[in-house]
Amino acid sequence: MSLVKDKVLLTFSLTKDEIEVLNEHFNKEGAKSCVIIENSMANYTLKEILEGKEKEHTKEELPVEKAIIFNNFEGEKLHKAVTEVRALLQSRPILATITPISINMKFKDVLEHLVEEREFHKKNSKK
């Protein structure tokens, strides 16, 4: 079952409790239950993850970074969802949204890019 056109959160490295909190909240908002990305899915594109495609799992070492990637949340709804995630979770996961470019990228590349971007902004916000 493809979730490409659905509102859904792709999650990585979150605890079961954090995922339960997100599901409880966002299911009421009309979103599907969170998709949990495992380390073994590092070479899957975001589109393949959303489509539920099965392919050979790999043993990839990914950064231990909590991440949430929003699918089909746009404009004000995305802004509201980001605010709600920050209020619901005490941890500070990296937050992003799927773009026409990132949907075709491997998860490991998306995560690497998001970590680099966060570090760049941290470094440059201190100047």
TORDO-804063 format. One record per atom (N, C-alpha, C): residue number from 1; x, y, z. Coordinates in steps of 0.1 Angstrom, whole numbers, plus 5000, padded with zeros to 4 digits. Atoms other than C-alpha are relative to their C-alpha. Example, Ala and Ser with C-alpha at 12.3 -4.5 7.8 and 13.67 -1.06 7.14 Angstrom:
<rs>
<r><nr>1</nr><u>5009</u><v>4988</v><w>5000</w></r>
<r><nr>1</nr><u>5123</u><v>4955</v><w>5078</w></r>
<r><nr>1</nr><u>5009</u><v>5012</v><w>5000</w></r>
<r><nr>2</nr><u>4991</u><v>4989</v><w>5000</w></r>
<r><nr>2</nr><u>5137</u><v>4989</v><w>5071</w></r>
<r><nr>2</nr><u>4992</u><v>5011</v><w>5008</w></r>
</rs>
This chain:
<rs>
<r><nr>1</nr><u>5008</u><v>4988</v><w>5000</w></r>
<r><nr>1</nr><u>5000</u><v>5000</v><w>5000</w></r>
<r><nr>1</nr><u>5009</u><v>5013</v><w>5000</w></r>
<r><nr>2</nr><u>4992</u><v>4988</v><w>5001</w></r>
<r><nr>2</nr><u>5015</u><v>5033</v><w>4989</w></r>
<r><nr>2</nr><u>4995</u><v>5011</v><w>5009</w></r>
<r><nr>3</nr><u>5003</u><v>4988</v><w>4991</w></r>
<r><nr>3</nr><u>5016</u><v>5063</v><w>5013</w></r>
<r><nr>3</nr><u>5005</u><v>5013</v><w>4993</w></r>
<r><nr>4</nr><u>4994</u><v>4988</v><w>5007</w></r>
<r><nr>4</nr><u>5031</u><v>5087</v><w>4987</w></r>
<r><nr>4</nr><u>4991</u><v>5012</v><w>5001</w></r>
<r><nr>5</nr><u>5010</u><v>4989</v><w>5000</w></r>
<r><nr>5</nr><u>4999</u><v>5108</v><w>4986</w></r>
<r><nr>5</nr><u>4994</u><v>5003</v><w>5013</w></r>
<r><nr>6</nr><u>5006</u><v>4999</v><w>4987</w></r>
<r><nr>6</nr><u>4991</u><v>5105</v><w>5023</w></r>
<r><nr>6</nr><u>5008</u><v>5009</v><w>5009</w></r>
<r><nr>7</nr><u>4993</u><v>4993</v><w>4990</w></r>
<r><nr>7</nr><u>4999</u><v>5127</v><w>5052</w></r>
<r><nr>7</nr><u>5005</u><v>4989</v><w>5010</w></r>
<r><nr>8</nr><u>4994</u><v>5010</v><w>4991</w></r>
<r><nr>8</nr><u>5024</u><v>5107</v><w>5072</w></r>
<r><nr>8</nr><u>5014</u><v>5005</v><w>5004</w></r>
<r><nr>9</nr><u>4987</u><v>4997</v><w>4995</w></r>
<r><nr>9</nr><u>5055</u><v>5111</v><w>5093</w></r>
<r><nr>9</nr><u>5009</u><v>4988</v><w>4999</w></r>
<r><nr>10</nr><u>4990</u><v>5011</v><w>5001</w></r>
<r><nr>10</nr><u>5086</u><v>5091</v><w>5085</w></r>
<r><nr>10</nr><u>5009</u><v>5003</v><w>5012</w></r>
<r><nr>11</nr><u>4993</u><v>4998</v><w>4988</w></r>
<r><nr>11</nr><u>5105</u><v>5086</v><w>5117</w></r>
<r><nr>11</nr><u>5013</u><v>4991</v><w>5000</w></r>
<r><nr>12</nr><u>4987</u><v>5008</v><w>4999</w></r>
<r><nr>12</nr><u>5141</u><v>5075</v><w>5124</w></r>
<r><nr>12</nr><u>5005</u><v>5002</v><w>5014</w></r>
<r><nr>13</nr><u>4993</u><v>4999</v><w>4987</w></r>
<r><nr>13</nr><u>5157</u><v>5067</v><w>5158</w></r>
<r><nr>13</nr><u>4991</u><v>5005</v><w>5012</w></r>
<r><nr>14</nr><u>5009</u><v>4996</v><w>4989</w></r>
<r><nr>14</nr><u>5126</u><v>5077</v><w>5179</w></r>
<r><nr>14</nr><u>4997</u><v>4988</v><w>5009</w></r>
<r><nr>15</nr><u>5004</u><v>5011</v><w>4991</w></r>
<r><nr>15</nr><u>5116</u><v>5057</v><w>5209</w></r>
<r><nr>15</nr><u>4985</u><v>4996</v><w>4997</w></r>
<r><nr>16</nr><u>5014</u><v>5005</v><w>5002</w></r>
<r><nr>16</nr><u>5084</u><v>5036</v><w>5209</w></r>
<r><nr>16</nr><u>4990</u><v>5010</v><w>5007</w></r>
<r><nr>17</nr><u>5009</u><v>4990</v><w>4993</w></r>
<r><nr>17</nr><u>5069</u><v>5061</v><w>5234</w></r>
<r><nr>17</nr><u>4998</u><v>5013</v><w>4992</w></r>
<r><nr>18</nr><u>5001</u><v>4988</v><w>5009</w></r>
<r><nr>18</nr><u>5077</u><v>5090</v><w>5211</w></r>
<r><nr>18</nr><u>4991</u><v>4998</v><w>4988</w></r>
<r><nr>19</nr><u>5008</u><v>5003</v><w>5012</w></r>
<r><nr>19</nr><u>5061</u><v>5073</v><w>5181</w></r>
<r><nr>19</nr><u>4985</u><v>4998</v><w>5004</w></r>
<r><nr>20</nr><u>5014</u><v>5001</v><w>4995</w></r>
<r><nr>20</nr><u>5030</u><v>5064</v><w>5202</w></r>
<r><nr>20</nr><u>4994</u><v>5014</v><w>5002</w></r>
<r><nr>21</nr><u>5005</u><v>4986</v><w>4998</w></r>
<r><nr>21</nr><u>5026</u><v>5101</v><w>5212</w></r>
<r><nr>21</nr><u>4997</u><v>5007</v><w>4986</w></r>
<r><nr>22</nr><u>5002</u><v>4994</v><w>5013</w></r>
<r><nr>22</nr><u>5030</u><v>5112</v><w>5176</w></r>
<r><nr>22</nr><u>4988</u><v>4994</v><w>4993</w></r>
<r><nr>23</nr><u>5012</u><v>5007</v><w>5006</w></r>
<r><nr>23</nr><u>5005</u><v>5086</v><w>5163</w></r>
<r><nr>23</nr><u>4987</u><v>5004</v><w>5006</w></r>
<r><nr>24</nr><u>5012</u><v>4996</v><w>4993</w></r>
<r><nr>24</nr><u>4980</u><v>5095</v><w>5189</w></r>
<r><nr>24</nr><u>4995</u><v>5014</v><w>4996</w></r>
<r><nr>25</nr><u>5004</u><v>4987</v><w>5003</w></r>
<r><nr>25</nr><u>4981</u><v>5131</v><w>5181</w></r>
<r><nr>25</nr><u>4997</u><v>5002</v><w>4985</w></r>
<r><nr>26</nr><u>5002</u><v>4997</v><w>5014</w></r>
<r><nr>26</nr><u>4985</u><v>5131</v><w>5143</w></r>
<r><nr>26</nr><u>4989</u><v>4991</v><w>4993</w></r>
<r><nr>27</nr><u>5011</u><v>5008</v><w>5005</w></r>
<r><nr>27</nr><u>4960</u><v>5102</v><w>5137</w></r>
<r><nr>27</nr><u>4987</u><v>5008</v><w>5001</w></r>
<r><nr>28</nr><u>5011</u><v>4992</v><w>4998</w></r>
<r><nr>28</nr><u>4934</u><v>5126</v><w>5151</w></r>
<r><nr>28</nr><u>4999</u><v>5012</v><w>4990</w></r>
<r><nr>29</nr><u>4999</u><v>4989</v><w>5010</w></r>
<r><nr>29</nr><u>4946</u><v>5152</v><w>5125</w></r>
<r><nr>29</nr><u>4998</u><v>4994</v><w>4986</w></r>
<r><nr>30</nr><u>5002</u><v>5006</v><w>5014</w></r>
<r><nr>30</nr><u>4940</u><v>5127</v><w>5096</w></r>
<r><nr>30</nr><u>5012</u><v>4994</v><w>4994</w></r>
<r><nr>31</nr><u>4988</u><v>5006</v><w>5005</w></r>
<r><nr>31</nr><u>4975</u><v>5115</v><w>5092</w></r>
<r><nr>31</nr><u>5000</u><v>4985</v><w>5002</w></r>
<r><nr>32</nr><u>4998</u><v>5015</v><w>4998</w></r>
<r><nr>32</nr><u>4984</u><v>5078</v><w>5088</w></r>
<r><nr>32</nr><u>5010</u><v>4998</v><w>5011</w></r>
<r><nr>33</nr><u>4990</u><v>5003</v><w>4990</w></r>
<r><nr>33</nr><u>5005</u><v>5061</v><w>5115</w></r>
<r><nr>33</nr><u>5014</u><v>5002</v><w>4995</w></r>
<r><nr>34</nr><u>4986</u><v>4997</v><w>5004</w></r>
<r><nr>34</nr><u>5042</u><v>5069</v><w>5115</w></r>
<r><nr>34</nr><u>5006</u><v>4988</v><w>4993</w></r>
<r><nr>35</nr><u>4991</u><v>5010</v><w>5006</w></r>
<r><nr>35</nr><u>5065</u><v>5050</v><w>5092</w></r>
<r><nr>35</nr><u>5013</u><v>5000</v><w>5007</w></r>
<r><nr>36</nr><u>4987</u><v>5001</v><w>4993</w></r>
<r><nr>36</nr><u>5095</u><v>5037</v><w>5111</w></r>
<r><nr>36</nr><u>5011</u><v>4996</v><w>4990</w></r>
<r><nr>37</nr><u>4989</u><v>5003</v><w>5008</w></r>
<r><nr>37</nr><u>5127</u><v>5038</v><w>5092</w></r>
<r><nr>37</nr><u>5011</u><v>4993</v><w>5008</w></r>
<r><nr>38</nr><u>4990</u><v>5008</v><w>4993</w></r>
<r><nr>38</nr><u>5152</u><v>5012</v><w>5103</w></r>
<r><nr>38</nr><u>5014</u><v>5002</v><w>4993</w></r>
<r><nr>39</nr><u>4987</u><v>4998</v><w>5006</w></r>
<r><nr>39</nr><u>5190</u><v>5013</v><w>5097</w></r>
<r><nr>39</nr><u>5002</u><v>4991</v><w>4987</w></r>
<r><nr>40</nr><u>4999</u><v>5009</v><w>5011</w></r>
<r><nr>40</nr><u>5186</u><v>4984</v><w>5073</w></r>
<r><nr>40</nr><u>4994</u><v>5006</v><w>4987</w></r>
<r><nr>41</nr><u>5007</u><v>4993</v><w>5011</w></r>
<r><nr>41</nr><u>5166</u><v>5008</v><w>5050</w></r>
<r><nr>41</nr><u>5008</u><v>5012</v><w>4995</w></r>
<r><nr>42</nr><u>4991</u><v>4989</v><w>5004</w></r>
<r><nr>42</nr><u>5195</u><v>5032</v><w>5045</w></r>
<r><nr>42</nr><u>5001</u><v>5002</v><w>4985</w></r>
<r><nr>43</nr><u>4998</u><v>4999</v><w>5014</w></r>
<r><nr>43</nr><u>5197</u><v>5025</v><w>5008</w></r>
<r><nr>43</nr><u>4986</u><v>5001</v><w>4992</w></r>
<r><nr>44</nr><u>5013</u><v>4998</v><w>5006</w></r>
<r><nr>44</nr><u>5159</u><v>5029</v><w>5002</w></r>
<r><nr>44</nr><u>4998</u><v>5015</v><w>4997</w></r>
<r><nr>45</nr><u>5004</u><v>4986</v><w>5002</w></r>
<r><nr>45</nr><u>5147</u><v>5061</v><w>4986</w></r>
<r><nr>45</nr><u>4988</u><v>5003</v><w>5009</w></r>
<r><nr>46</nr><u>5011</u><v>4997</v><w>4992</w></r>
<r><nr>46</nr><u>5121</u><v>5080</v><w>5005</w></r>
<r><nr>46</nr><u>4987</u><v>4995</v><w>4993</w></r>
<r><nr>47</nr><u>5012</u><v>5005</v><w>5008</w></r>
<r><nr>47</nr><u>5096</u><v>5071</v><w>4977</w></r>
<r><nr>47</nr><u>4998</u><v>4985</v><w>5003</w></r>
<r><nr>48</nr><u>5001</u><v>5015</v><w>4997</w></r>
<r><nr>48</nr><u>5104</u><v>5033</v><w>4982</w></r>
<r><nr>48</nr><u>4995</u><v>4998</v><w>5014</w></r>
<r><nr>49</nr><u>5004</u><v>5002</v><w>4986</w></r>
<r><nr>49</nr><u>5099</u><v>5037</v><w>5019</w></r>
<r><nr>49</nr><u>4985</u><v>5002</v><w>5001</w></r>
<r><nr>50</nr><u>5014</u><v>4996</v><w>5000</w></r>
<r><nr>50</nr><u>5065</u><v>5054</v><w>5013</w></r>
<r><nr>50</nr><u>4992</u><v>4989</v><w>4993</w></r>
<r><nr>51</nr><u>5007</u><v>5010</v><w>5008</w></r>
<r><nr>51</nr><u>5055</u><v>5027</v><w>4988</w></r>
<r><nr>51</nr><u>5000</u><v>4987</v><w>5006</w></r>
<r><nr>52</nr><u>4999</u><v>5012</v><w>4993</w></r>
<r><nr>52</nr><u>5064</u><v>5000</v><w>5012</w></r>
<r><nr>52</nr><u>5007</u><v>4989</v><w>4992</w></r>
<r><nr>53</nr><u>4992</u><v>5009</v><w>5009</w></r>
<r><nr>53</nr><u>5088</u><v>4984</v><w>4987</w></r>
<r><nr>53</nr><u>5009</u><v>4992</v><w>5009</w></r>
<r><nr>54</nr><u>4990</u><v>5008</v><w>4994</w></r>
<r><nr>54</nr><u>5108</u><v>4955</v><w>4998</w></r>
<r><nr>54</nr><u>5012</u><v>4998</v><w>4991</w></r>
<r><nr>55</nr><u>4988</u><v>5003</v><w>5007</w></r>
<r><nr>55</nr><u>5144</u><v>4952</v><w>4987</w></r>
<r><nr>55</nr><u>5010</u><v>4995</v><w>5009</w></r>
<r><nr>56</nr><u>4989</u><v>5006</v><w>4991</w></r>
<r><nr>56</nr><u>5176</u><v>4938</v><w>5000</w></r>
<r><nr>56</nr><u>5004</u><v>5010</v><w>5011</w></r>
<r><nr>57</nr><u>4996</u><v>4992</v><w>4989</w></r>
<r><nr>57</nr><u>5183</u><v>4951</v><w>5034</w></r>
<r><nr>57</nr><u>5016</u><v>5001</v><w>5001</w></r>
<r><nr>58</nr><u>4986</u><v>4999</v><w>4999</w></r>
<r><nr>58</nr><u>5218</u><v>4964</v><w>5041</w></r>
<r><nr>58</nr><u>5004</u><v>5003</v><w>5014</w></r>
<r><nr>59</nr><u>4995</u><v>4996</v><w>4987</w></r>
<r><nr>59</nr><u>5240</u><v>4968</v><w>5071</w></r>
<r><nr>59</nr><u>5007</u><v>5013</v><w>4999</w></r>
<r><nr>60</nr><u>4994</u><v>4987</v><w>5001</w></r>
<r><nr>60</nr><u>5246</u><v>5005</v><w>5071</w></r>
<r><nr>60</nr><u>5001</u><v>5006</v><w>5014</w></r>
<r><nr>61</nr><u>4999</u><v>4993</v><w>4988</w></r>
<r><nr>61</nr><u>5259</u><v>5025</v><w>5099</w></r>
<r><nr>61</nr><u>4995</u><v>5014</v><w>4997</w></r>
<r><nr>62</nr><u>5006</u><v>4987</v><w>5002</w></r>
<r><nr>62</nr><u>5238</u><v>5056</v><w>5101</w></r>
<r><nr>62</nr><u>5003</u><v>5008</v><w>5013</w></r>
<r><nr>63</nr><u>4998</u><v>4991</v><w>4988</w></r>
<r><nr>63</nr><u>5243</u><v>5086</v><w>5125</w></r>
<r><nr>63</nr><u>4988</u><v>4997</v><w>5010</w></r>
<r><nr>64</nr><u>5011</u><v>5002</v><w>4990</w></r>
<r><nr>64</nr><u>5223</u><v>5081</v><w>5157</w></r>
<r><nr>64</nr><u>4994</u><v>5014</v><w>5002</w></r>
<r><nr>65</nr><u>5007</u><v>4987</v><w>5000</w></r>
<r><nr>65</nr><u>5201</u><v>5111</v><w>5150</w></r>
<r><nr>65</nr><u>4985</u><v>4998</v><w>4999</w></r>
<r><nr>66</nr><u>5014</u><v>5001</v><w>5001</w></r>
<r><nr>66</nr><u>5165</u><v>5114</v><w>5157</w></r>
<r><nr>66</nr><u>4995</u><v>5009</v><w>4989</w></r>
<r><nr>67</nr><u>5004</u><v>4992</v><w>5011</w></r>
<r><nr>67</nr><u>5147</u><v>5126</v><w>5126</w></r>
<r><nr>67</nr><u>4985</u><v>4997</v><w>4997</w></r>
<r><nr>68</nr><u>5014</u><v>5001</v><w>5004</w></r>
<r><nr>68</nr><u>5111</u><v>5132</v><w>5115</w></r>
<r><nr>68</nr><u>4999</u><v>5007</v><w>4986</w></r>
<r><nr>69</nr><u>5002</u><v>4994</v><w>5013</w></r>
<r><nr>69</nr><u>5103</u><v>5138</v><w>5078</w></r>
<r><nr>69</nr><u>4985</u><v>5000</v><w>4997</w></r>
<r><nr>70</nr><u>5015</u><v>4998</v><w>5002</w></r>
<r><nr>70</nr><u>5068</u><v>5151</v><w>5070</w></r>
<r><nr>70</nr><u>4998</u><v>4997</v><w>4985</w></r>
<r><nr>71</nr><u>5004</u><v>5003</v><w>5014</w></r>
<r><nr>71</nr><u>5051</u><v>5138</v><w>5038</w></r>
<r><nr>71</nr><u>4986</u><v>5006</v><w>4999</w></r>
<r><nr>72</nr><u>5013</u><v>4994</v><w>5004</w></r>
<r><nr>72</nr><u>5022</u><v>5158</v><w>5023</w></r>
<r><nr>72</nr><u>4994</u><v>5010</v><w>5011</w></r>
<r><nr>73</nr><u>5004</u><v>4989</v><w>4991</w></r>
<r><nr>73</nr><u>5021</u><v>5185</v><w>5050</w></r>
<r><nr>73</nr><u>5005</u><v>5012</v><w>4993</w></r>
<r><nr>74</nr><u>4996</u><v>4989</v><w>5008</w></r>
<r><nr>74</nr><u>5021</u><v>5218</v><w>5032</w></r>
<r><nr>74</nr><u>4996</u><v>5013</v><w>5007</w></r>
<r><nr>75</nr><u>5004</u><v>4987</v><w>4995</w></r>
<r><nr>75</nr><u>5020</u><v>5255</v><w>5041</w></r>
<r><nr>75</nr><u>4998</u><v>5001</v><w>5015</w></r>
<r><nr>76</nr><u>5003</u><v>4997</v><w>4986</w></r>
<r><nr>76</nr><u>5003</u><v>5264</v><w>5073</w></r>
<r><nr>76</nr><u>4999</u><v>4987</v><w>5008</w></r>
<r><nr>77</nr><u>5001</u><v>5013</v><w>4993</w></r>
<r><nr>77</nr><u>4996</u><v>5227</v><w>5081</w></r>
<r><nr>77</nr><u>5014</u><v>4994</v><w>5004</w></r>
<r><nr>78</nr><u>4987</u><v>5004</v><w>4996</w></r>
<r><nr>78</nr><u>5033</u><v>5220</v><w>5080</w></r>
<r><nr>78</nr><u>5006</u><v>5008</v><w>5011</w></r>
<r><nr>79</nr><u>4996</u><v>4992</v><w>4989</w></r>
<r><nr>79</nr><u>5041</u><v>5249</v><w>5102</w></r>
<r><nr>79</nr><u>4993</u><v>4996</v><w>5013</w></r>
<r><nr>80</nr><u>5008</u><v>5004</v><w>4988</w></r>
<r><nr>80</nr><u>5014</u><v>5238</v><w>5127</w></r>
<r><nr>80</nr><u>5006</u><v>4986</v><w>5005</w></r>
<r><nr>81</nr><u>4995</u><v>5013</v><w>4996</w></r>
<r><nr>81</nr><u>5027</u><v>5202</v><w>5126</w></r>
<r><nr>81</nr><u>5014</u><v>5001</v><w>5007</w></r>
<r><nr>82</nr><u>4987</u><v>4998</v><w>4994</w></r>
<r><nr>82</nr><u>5063</u><v>5213</v><w>5133</w></r>
<r><nr>82</nr><u>4999</u><v>5005</v><w>5014</w></r>
<r><nr>83</nr><u>5002</u><v>4994</v><w>4986</w></r>
<r><nr>83</nr><u>5051</u><v>5234</v><w>5163</w></r>
<r><nr>83</nr><u>4995</u><v>4989</v><w>5009</w></r>
<r><nr>84</nr><u>5005</u><v>5010</v><w>4991</w></r>
<r><nr>84</nr><u>5031</u><v>5205</v><w>5176</w></r>
<r><nr>84</nr><u>5010</u><v>4989</v><w>5003</w></r>
<r><nr>85</nr><u>4989</u><v>5010</v><w>4997</w></r>
<r><nr>85</nr><u>5060</u><v>5180</v><w>5173</w></r>
<r><nr>85</nr><u>5009</u><v>5006</v><w>5011</w></r>
<r><nr>86</nr><u>4991</u><v>4994</v><w>4990</w></r>
<r><nr>86</nr><u>5082</u><v>5204</v><w>5193</w></r>
<r><nr>86</nr><u>4993</u><v>5001</v><w>5013</w></r>
<r><nr>87</nr><u>5007</u><v>5000</v><w>4988</w></r>
<r><nr>87</nr><u>5055</u><v>5207</v><w>5219</w></r>
<r><nr>87</nr><u>4998</u><v>4986</v><w>5006</w></r>
<r><nr>88</nr><u>5002</u><v>5014</v><w>4996</w></r>
<r><nr>88</nr><u>5049</u><v>5169</v><w>5221</w></r>
<r><nr>88</nr><u>5012</u><v>4993</v><w>5005</w></r>
<r><nr>89</nr><u>4987</u><v>5007</v><w>4997</w></r>
<r><nr>89</nr><u>5085</u><v>5157</v><w>5222</w></r>
<r><nr>89</nr><u>5010</u><v>5008</v><w>5008</w></r>
<r><nr>90</nr><u>4990</u><v>4993</v><w>4993</w></r>
<r><nr>90</nr><u>5111</u><v>5166</v><w>5247</w></r>
<r><nr>90</nr><u>5013</u><v>5000</v><w>4993</w></r>
<r><nr>91</nr><u>4988</u><v>5001</v><w>5008</w></r>
<r><nr>91</nr><u>5138</u><v>5154</v><w>5224</w></r>
<r><nr>91</nr><u>4999</u><v>5010</v><w>4989</w></r>
<r><nr>92</nr><u>5000</u><v>4990</v><w>5011</w></r>
<r><nr>92</nr><u>5148</u><v>5177</v><w>5196</w></r>
<r><nr>92</nr><u>5004</u><v>4993</v><w>4987</w></r>
<r><nr>93</nr><u>4996</u><v>5006</v><w>5013</w></r>
<r><nr>93</nr><u>5147</u><v>5156</v><w>5164</w></r>
<r><nr>93</nr><u>5002</u><v>5010</v><w>4989</w></r>
<r><nr>94</nr><u>4999</u><v>4992</v><w>5012</w></r>
<r><nr>94</nr><u>5158</u><v>5170</v><w>5131</w></r>
<r><nr>94</nr><u>4986</u><v>4999</v><w>4993</w></r>
<r><nr>95</nr><u>5013</u><v>5000</v><w>5007</w></r>
<r><nr>95</nr><u>5126</u><v>5180</v><w>5112</w></r>
<r><nr>95</nr><u>5002</u><v>5004</v><w>4986</w></r>
<r><nr>96</nr><u>4998</u><v>4997</v><w>5014</w></r>
<r><nr>96</nr><u>5123</u><v>5181</v><w>5075</w></r>
<r><nr>96</nr><u>4987</u><v>4996</v><w>4993</w></r>
<r><nr>97</nr><u>5012</u><v>5004</v><w>5008</w></r>
<r><nr>97</nr><u>5097</u><v>5177</v><w>5047</w></r>
<r><nr>97</nr><u>5005</u><v>4994</v><w>4987</w></r>
<r><nr>98</nr><u>4996</u><v>5006</v><w>5013</w></r>
<r><nr>98</nr><u>5098</u><v>5156</v><w>5016</w></r>
<r><nr>98</nr><u>4998</u><v>5010</v><w>4989</w></r>
<r><nr>99</nr><u>5000</u><v>4991</v><w>5012</w></r>
<r><nr>99</nr><u>5106</u><v>5176</v><w>4984</w></r>
<r><nr>99</nr><u>5000</u><v>4992</v><w>4988</w></r>
<r><nr>100</nr><u>4999</u><v>5007</v><w>5012</w></r>
<r><nr>100</nr><u>5104</u><v>5167</v><w>4948</w></r>
<r><nr>100</nr><u>5014</u><v>4994</v><w>4997</w></r>
<r><nr>101</nr><u>4987</u><v>5006</v><w>5002</w></r>
<r><nr>101</nr><u>5141</u><v>5161</v><w>4949</w></r>
<r><nr>101</nr><u>5003</u><v>4989</v><w>5010</w></r>
<r><nr>102</nr><u>4997</u><v>5009</v><w>4989</w></r>
<r><nr>102</nr><u>5144</u><v>5144</v><w>4983</w></r>
<r><nr>102</nr><u>4993</u><v>4987</v><w>4999</w></r>
<r><nr>103</nr><u>5008</u><v>5013</v><w>5001</w></r>
<r><nr>103</nr><u>5117</u><v>5118</v><w>4975</w></r>
<r><nr>103</nr><u>5007</u><v>4989</v><w>4992</w></r>
<r><nr>104</nr><u>4992</u><v>5009</v><w>5008</w></r>
<r><nr>104</nr><u>5141</u><v>5102</v><w>4950</w></r>
<r><nr>104</nr><u>5014</u><v>4997</v><w>5006</w></r>
<r><nr>105</nr><u>4987</u><v>5002</v><w>4993</w></r>
<r><nr>105</nr><u>5171</u><v>5103</v><w>4974</w></r>
<r><nr>105</nr><u>5000</u><v>4988</v><w>5009</w></r>
<r><nr>106</nr><u>4999</u><v>5010</v><w>4990</w></r>
<r><nr>106</nr><u>5183</u><v>5074</v><w>4995</w></r>
<r><nr>106</nr><u>5000</u><v>5006</v><w>5014</w></r>
<r><nr>107</nr><u>5001</u><v>4995</v><w>4986</w></r>
<r><nr>107</nr><u>5175</u><v>5078</v><w>5032</w></r>
<r><nr>107</nr><u>5013</u><v>5004</v><w>5006</w></r>
<r><nr>108</nr><u>4987</u><v>4997</v><w>4994</w></r>
<r><nr>108</nr><u>5212</u><v>5077</v><w>5042</w></r>
<r><nr>108</nr><u>5005</u><v>5013</v><w>4995</w></r>
<r><nr>109</nr><u>4995</u><v>4988</v><w>5005</w></r>
<r><nr>109</nr><u>5219</u><v>5106</v><w>5019</w></r>
<r><nr>109</nr><u>4992</u><v>5012</v><w>5005</w></r>
<r><nr>110</nr><u>5009</u><v>4990</v><w>4995</w></r>
<r><nr>110</nr><u>5189</u><v>5126</v><w>5031</w></r>
<r><nr>110</nr><u>5004</u><v>5003</v><w>5015</w></r>
<r><nr>111</nr><u>4996</u><v>4998</v><w>4987</w></r>
<r><nr>111</nr><u>5199</u><v>5121</v><w>5067</w></r>
<r><nr>111</nr><u>5014</u><v>5007</v><w>5001</w></r>
<r><nr>112</nr><u>4987</u><v>4994</v><w>5000</w></r>
<r><nr>112</nr><u>5235</u><v>5130</v><w>5060</w></r>
<r><nr>112</nr><u>4999</u><v>5015</v><w>4997</w></r>
<r><nr>113</nr><u>5002</u><v>4986</v><w>5004</w></r>
<r><nr>113</nr><u>5224</u><v>5162</v><w>5043</w></r>
<r><nr>113</nr><u>4993</u><v>5008</v><w>5011</w></r>
<r><nr>114</nr><u>5007</u><v>4993</v><w>4989</w></r>
<r><nr>114</nr><u>5200</u><v>5171</v><w>5072</w></r>
<r><nr>114</nr><u>5010</u><v>5003</v><w>5012</w></r>
<r><nr>115</nr><u>4990</u><v>4998</v><w>4989</w></r>
<r><nr>115</nr><u>5228</u><v>5166</v><w>5098</w></r>
<r><nr>115</nr><u>5010</u><v>5011</v><w>4996</w></r>
<r><nr>116</nr><u>4991</u><v>4989</v><w>5005</w></r>
<r><nr>116</nr><u>5252</u><v>5188</v><w>5077</w></r>
<r><nr>116</nr><u>4993</u><v>5013</v><w>5001</w></r>
<r><nr>117</nr><u>5008</u><v>4987</v><w>5000</w></r>
<r><nr>117</nr><u>5225</u><v>5215</v><w>5073</w></r>
<r><nr>117</nr><u>4998</u><v>5005</v><w>5014</w></r>
<r><nr>118</nr><u>5002</u><v>4996</v><w>4986</w></r>
<r><nr>118</nr><u>5218</u><v>5215</v><w>5110</w></r>
<r><nr>118</nr><u>5013</u><v>5006</v><w>5006</w></r>
<r><nr>119</nr><u>4987</u><v>4996</v><w>4995</w></r>
<r><nr>119</nr><u>5255</u><v>5218</v><w>5119</w></r>
<r><nr>119</nr><u>5004</u><v>5013</v><w>4994</w></r>
<r><nr>120</nr><u>4997</u><v>4987</v><w>5007</w></r>
<r><nr>120</nr><u>5259</u><v>5246</v><w>5093</w></r>
<r><nr>120</nr><u>4993</u><v>5011</v><w>5007</w></r>
<r><nr>121</nr><u>5009</u><v>4989</v><w>4994</w></r>
<r><nr>121</nr><u>5230</u><v>5266</v><w>5109</w></r>
<r><nr>121</nr><u>5004</u><v>5002</v><w>5014</w></r>
<r><nr>122</nr><u>4995</u><v>4998</v><w>4986</w></r>
<r><nr>122</nr><u>5243</u><v>5260</v><w>5144</w></r>
<r><nr>122</nr><u>5013</u><v>5009</v><w>5000</w></r>
<r><nr>123</nr><u>4987</u><v>4993</v><w>5001</w></r>
<r><nr>123</nr><u>5278</u><v>5272</v><w>5135</w></r>
<r><nr>123</nr><u>4998</u><v>5015</v><w>4996</w></r>
<r><nr>124</nr><u>5002</u><v>4987</v><w>5005</w></r>
<r><nr>124</nr><u>5265</u><v>5302</v><w>5116</w></r>
<r><nr>124</nr><u>4991</u><v>5009</v><w>5008</w></r>
<r><nr>125</nr><u>5010</u><v>4992</v><w>4992</w></r>
<r><nr>125</nr><u>5238</u><v>5313</v><w>5140</w></r>
<r><nr>125</nr><u>5008</u><v>5006</v><w>5012</w></r>
<r><nr>126</nr><u>4992</u><v>4994</v><w>4989</w></r>
<r><nr>126</nr><u>5266</u><v>5320</v><w>5166</w></r>
<r><nr>126</nr><u>5008</u><v>5012</v><w>4996</w></r>
<r><nr>127</nr><u>4992</u><v>4988</v><w>5005</w></r>
<r><nr>127</nr><u>5282</u><v>5346</v><w>5144</w></r>
<r><nr>127</nr><u>4993</u><v>5013</v><w>5001</w></r>
</rs>
